[in-house]
Amino acid sequence: MTQLIYAKAEAISLKNHPSYNEKWLADKIAEDPTLLNLGDVIVLGRERRQERAGRLDLLLFDSDSDLRYEVELMLGATDESHIIRTIEYWDIERRRYPAYDHCAVLVAEEVTGRFLGLLGLFAGSIPLVVIQLHALKIGEQIALDFVKVLDQRSLRRDDEAEVSAPGATRDYWLTRTSSQVLEIADSILSLINQKSDVRFHLNYNKYHLSPSDGIRSNNFIHFRPRRQYLQVVVRVSNPSEWVERLEAAGFSAAVEDPAGRMRVNVRAEDLKTQEAALLPLIEQAILEEQRG
């Protein structure tokens, strides 16, 4: 094994450096957007014009989860204007493209405790990631280190119920996905009803579908229809274990909330051949929900 050579790194400020600016930073991220540690994302746009609100620095896309990241870059320390701009761009994009999930991302060289506390107030109500950038000089080279100091990509469960109030229909979702994808939701709902003491039907909300007992929706399992597949979000106490089991069975799965939520992408062909792999997950989710 090759012995690594120690090199002392010197922290530098991009804002105060004569050779680097925000465009240079955006270029480097665009060349390799995985630098931000947001997953296997691609660049959909740069300097994206927002009506009456300036330009969005970067628009990134995670095709696996149909999640778009609205990224605002800032050299130096965070301030009120960039926080407002980050949230404003996120709001404009999510209204413009409601079929996707959206997350606001603020990247800054310095995130002070005061503003981190302020941003934390939005966590749970606004999907938000805050990343602190460290620029390091190593000899004649420069390195960029991106560290997430706030990562709240999922809404709180109580907020989710509020945001996803009824108002959509099956016809509404047919304009955003396909009948085949909705039929996957019907099939999984049937599996839920086979294992549950409560009889559920599908409740069509603006952002997802959820089982309802006729009185209220229950989000221990809910569905996000995509163009080619159904994303099934399940609340369980051991999401990491289930991700491993489902990936071993051939599904695409990921932990969404380490405290108790995971997602699995289900295609029509998956359900035909791998239904048995999903049943134990559904059974556990129902059992934990009944226990409260």
C-alpha positions in Angstrom: 0.0 0.0 0.0 1.4 3.4 -1.0 2.3 5.7 1.9 0.5 9.0 1.7 2.6 12.2 2.1 1.4 14.7 4.6 0.8 18.2 3.3 -0.2 21.1 5.4 -3.4 22.9 4.2 -3.9 26.6 4.6 -7.5 27.9 4.8 -8.1 30.8 2.4 -11.1 33.1 1.7 -12.4 33.0 -1.8 -14.2 36.2 -1.2 -11.0 38.1 -0.4 -8.8 36.3 -3.0 -8.0 38.2 -6.2 -8.1 35.1 -8.5 -11.4 33.5 -7.4 -15.0 34.6 -7.6 -18.5 33.2 -7.5 -18.5 32.3 -11.2 -15.3 30.3 -10.7 -16.9 28.4 -7.8 -20.0 27.7 -9.9 -17.8 26.4 -12.7 -16.1 23.9 -10.4 -19.4 22.7 -9.0 -20.9 22.4 -12.5 -17.9 20.3 -13.6 -18.6 17.9 -10.7 -21.8 18.6 -8.9 -21.3 15.6 -6.6 -18.8 17.9 -4.7 -21.8 19.1 -2.8 -22.5 15.7 -1.3 -26.1 15.7 -2.4 -25.9 12.4 -4.3 -25.5 11.6 -7.9 -26.9 14.8 -9.2 -26.7 16.5 -12.6 -26.8 20.2 -13.6 -30.1 21.3 -15.2 -29.3 25.0 -15.4 -27.1 27.9 -14.4 -27.9 31.5 -13.8 -31.6 30.5 -14.3 -33.7 33.6 -14.6 -36.4 34.0 -12.0 -39.3 36.4 -12.7 -38.8 39.6 -10.6 -36.3 37.7 -8.4 -32.9 37.7 -10.1 -31.1 34.5 -11.2 -30.8 31.1 -9.6 -27.1 30.1 -9.4 -27.5 26.4 -10.0 -30.4 24.0 -10.5 -29.4 20.4 -9.8 -31.4 17.2 -10.4 -31.4 13.8 -8.8 -33.2 11.6 -11.3 -33.4 8.6 -8.9 -35.7 10.5 -6.5 -37.1 13.2 -8.9 -35.7 15.8 -6.6 -34.5 19.2 -7.8 -32.1 21.3 -5.8 -32.2 25.1 -6.0 -28.7 26.2 -5.1 -27.7 29.7 -4.0 -23.9 30.3 -3.8 -22.4 32.9 -1.5 -18.8 33.9 -0.9 -18.1 35.1 2.6 -20.5 34.9 5.5 -24.3 34.3 5.3 -26.6 37.3 5.4 -30.3 38.0 5.4 -30.6 38.7 1.7 -29.1 35.4 0.6 -31.3 33.5 3.0 -34.4 35.2 1.6 -33.2 34.7 -2.0 -32.5 30.9 -1.4 -36.1 30.4 -0.1 -37.6 32.6 -2.8 -35.9 30.7 -5.6 -37.0 27.4 -4.1 -40.6 28.6 -3.8 -40.7 29.9 -7.4 -39.3 26.6 -8.8 -41.6 24.3 -6.8 -44.6 26.3 -8.0 -43.4 26.3 -11.6 -42.7 22.5 -11.5 -45.0 20.9 -8.9 -44.5 17.4 -10.3 -41.0 17.3 -8.8 -39.8 17.4 -5.2 -37.7 20.5 -4.5 -35.1 21.4 -1.9 -33.5 24.8 -1.2 -29.7 24.8 -0.8 -27.5 27.6 0.5 -23.7 27.3 0.1 -21.6 29.9 1.9 -18.0 30.2 3.2 -19.1 31.1 6.7 -22.4 30.1 8.4 -22.6 32.0 11.6 -24.3 30.5 14.7 -26.9 33.3 14.5 -28.0 32.5 11.0 -27.7 28.8 11.5 -30.2 29.1 14.3 -32.4 31.2 12.0 -32.3 28.7 9.2 -33.0 25.9 11.7 -36.4 27.6 12.3 -37.4 26.8 8.7 -36.3 23.1 9.0 -39.4 20.9 8.8 -41.4 23.5 7.0 -39.0 24.0 4.0 -36.8 21.2 2.7 -33.4 22.9 3.3 -29.7 22.1 3.1 -27.1 24.5 4.3 -23.5 23.8 3.2 -20.4 25.5 4.5 -17.5 25.7 2.1 -13.9 25.5 3.1 -11.3 26.5 0.5 -7.8 25.0 1.2 -4.5 25.9 -0.3 -2.1 22.9 -0.4 1.2 23.8 -1.9 0.4 25.3 -5.3 -3.1 23.7 -5.4 -6.5 24.6 -4.1 -9.1 22.2 -2.7 -12.7 22.7 -2.0 -14.4 21.0 1.0 -18.2 21.1 1.3 -19.7 20.3 4.7 -23.4 20.0 5.4 -24.2 21.9 8.6 -28.0 21.6 8.2 -29.7 18.9 6.3 -33.5 18.8 6.4 -34.6 17.4 3.1 -37.9 15.9 4.4 -40.8 17.8 5.9 -41.9 17.0 9.5 -44.7 14.5 9.6 -47.1 17.1 10.9 -46.1 19.6 8.2 -46.4 16.9 5.5 -50.0 16.2 6.5 -50.8 19.9 6.4 -49.1 20.5 3.0 -50.7 17.5 1.4 -54.2 18.4 2.1 -56.8 16.9 -0.2 -57.6 18.7 -3.4 -56.4 16.5 -6.2 -58.0 13.6 -8.0 -57.0 10.5 -10.0 -57.5 12.5 -13.2 -55.1 15.1 -11.8 -52.4 12.5 -11.3 -53.0 11.0 -14.7 -51.8 14.3 -16.2 -48.5 13.9 -14.2 -47.8 10.2 -14.4 -49.4 7.2 -16.2 -52.3 4.8 -15.5 -49.7 2.0 -15.1 -47.9 3.9 -12.3 -51.3 4.5 -10.5 -52.1 0.8 -10.9 -48.9 0.0 -8.9 -50.3 2.2 -6.1 -53.6 0.3 -6.3 -51.8 -3.0 -6.1 -49.7 -2.0 -3.1 -52.8 -0.6 -1.4 -54.4 -4.0 -1.9 -51.4 -5.6 -0.2 -51.8 -3.2 2.7 -55.5 -4.1 3.1 -54.6 -7.8 3.1 -52.4 -7.3 6.2 -54.3 -4.5 8.0 -57.3 -4.7 10.3 -58.4 -1.3 8.9 -59.7 -1.0 5.4 -58.0 1.8 3.4 -58.6 3.5 0.1 -56.4 5.9 -1.8 -56.5 9.5 -1.0 -55.3 11.8 -3.8 -53.3 14.8 -2.6 -51.4 17.4 -4.5 -48.0 16.0 -3.8 -48.6 12.4 -3.0 -51.1 9.6 -2.5 -51.8 8.2 0.9 -54.0 5.4 2.5 -57.1 6.8 4.1 -59.6 5.1 6.4 -62.4 7.4 5.2 -61.8 9.8 8.0 -58.1 10.8 7.7 -55.0 10.0 5.7 -52.4 7.9 7.3 -48.8 8.5 6.1 -47.1 5.5 7.6 -46.9 4.5 4.0 -47.5 7.0 1.1 -46.8 7.1 -2.6 -45.1 9.6 -4.9 -46.0 8.8 -8.5 -43.2 9.5 -10.9 -43.2 9.2 -14.7 -41.8 5.7 -14.9 -42.2 4.3 -11.4 -43.9 4.7 -8.1 -41.9 5.9 -5.1 -43.1 4.2 -2.0 -42.2 6.0 1.3 -42.4 3.8 4.4 -42.1 4.7 8.1 -40.2 1.9 9.9 -37.9 1.8 12.9 -35.0 0.3 11.0 -34.9 1.9 7.5 -31.2 1.1 6.8 -31.8 -2.6 7.2 -34.7 -2.5 4.9 -32.8 -0.6 2.3 -30.1 -3.3 2.2 -32.7 -6.1 2.0 -34.7 -4.4 -0.8 -31.6 -3.5 -2.8 -30.5 -7.2 -2.5 -33.8 -8.1 -4.0 -33.2 -5.8 -7.0 -35.1 -2.6 -5.9 -33.7 0.9 -5.9 -34.1 2.0 -2.3 -32.7 4.7 0.0 -32.9 6.0 3.6 -35.0 9.2 3.6 -34.9 9.9 7.3 -32.5 7.9 9.5 -34.9 8.3 12.4 -37.5 6.1 10.7 -38.3 6.6 7.1 -37.1 5.0 3.8 -38.2 5.0 0.2 -38.2 2.3 -2.5 -38.9 2.8 -6.2 -41.3 0.2 -7.6 -41.9 -0.4 -11.3 -44.7 -2.6 -12.7 -42.2 -5.4 -13.5 -40.7 -5.2 -10.0 -44.1 -5.8 -8.4 -44.8 -8.8 -10.6 -41.6 -10.6 -9.7 -40.6 -9.2 -6.3 -43.9 -8.8 -4.4 -42.8 -11.2 -1.8 -39.9 -8.9 -0.9 -42.2 -6.0 -0.2 -44.8 -7.9 1.9 -42.6 -8.1 5.1 -41.9 -4.4 4.9 -45.6 -3.6 4.7 -46.3 -6.0 7.5 -43.7 -4.3 9.8 -45.0 -0.8 8.9 -48.5 -1.7 9.7 -47.5 -3.4 13.0 -45.5 -0.4 14.2 -48.3 1.9 13.2 -50.9 -0.1 15.2 -48.6 -0.1 18.2 -48.3 3.7 17.9 
